Amino acid sequence: AVGAPGVALAVLQAGNQESATLQPLAAAAEIAEANAVPLSILRDPQTLAQRTLPGMSEWLITMGVCTHLGCVPLGARPGENRGEFGGYFCPCHGSVYDTAARIRKGPAPKNLVVPPYVFTSPTSVLVGKKT
């Protein structure tokens, strides 16, 4: 995933939330690819629209915790292994997530969790709170 050109986004946490991953899906091709995946092939079927805020599909915010056994998947930093679906890869047991952080392969039973969050400005997100 690539960042939105010229946009820096601050992530603020509310309460004692675990760390969240902010993954910009700025490339139109990447968003289109996520939207093109048939829900019928997903273990935990969710559209990209269900995992992002309305009008903000270029920003995906998830918990950086594998839903199998709580490991930390790779893919949030440049150069890390993103697995065969271009999203996240958990090296501990081989779970592979796509660019919408949906489980595609391996033992993880669910998609990466989308925590409650709200944009407090065009460049800031408060994780742990809903509007």
Residue, then its C-alpha position, 0 to 999 in steps of 0.5 A: a500500500v502506498g501513502a496518500p501523496g503529501v498527506a501526513l496523518a497523526v494517530l491518537q489513542a483514547g484509553n488503553q487501546e492496543s496499537a493500531t495500524l493506519q494503512p493508506l490505500a491511496a492508489a486507485a488500483e489498490i482500492a479497485e483490487a480490494n473491491a473486486v474480490p468476491l465476498s464468496i471466497l472470503r473466510d470472513p466476508q467484508t467489503l472495503a466499504q464495511r471496513t472504512l468510514p464513508g468517503m474515506s476508503e483510502w484510509l484503512i485503520t486496523m489493529g496490528v494483531c493477528t486474529h489467530l494467536g495474537c502475533v504482530p503481522l508484517g506489512a505496515r512498514p515499507g519493505e516488509n513482507r506483505g504476503e501474496f495478496g499484498g496486505y499483511f503477513c503473519p510470519c509466526h503461523g503463515s496467515v495472509y491478509d489482503t490490502a483490506a486486511r481480510i484473511r485470505k490464507g492460513p490459520a487466522p479465523k477472522n479479518l484484522v480488527v477495525p477498532p472504533y475511530v474518528f477523524t478529528s481533522p483531515t490529518s488526525v485520527l482518534v483511535g478508541k472512540k466513535t463519533 
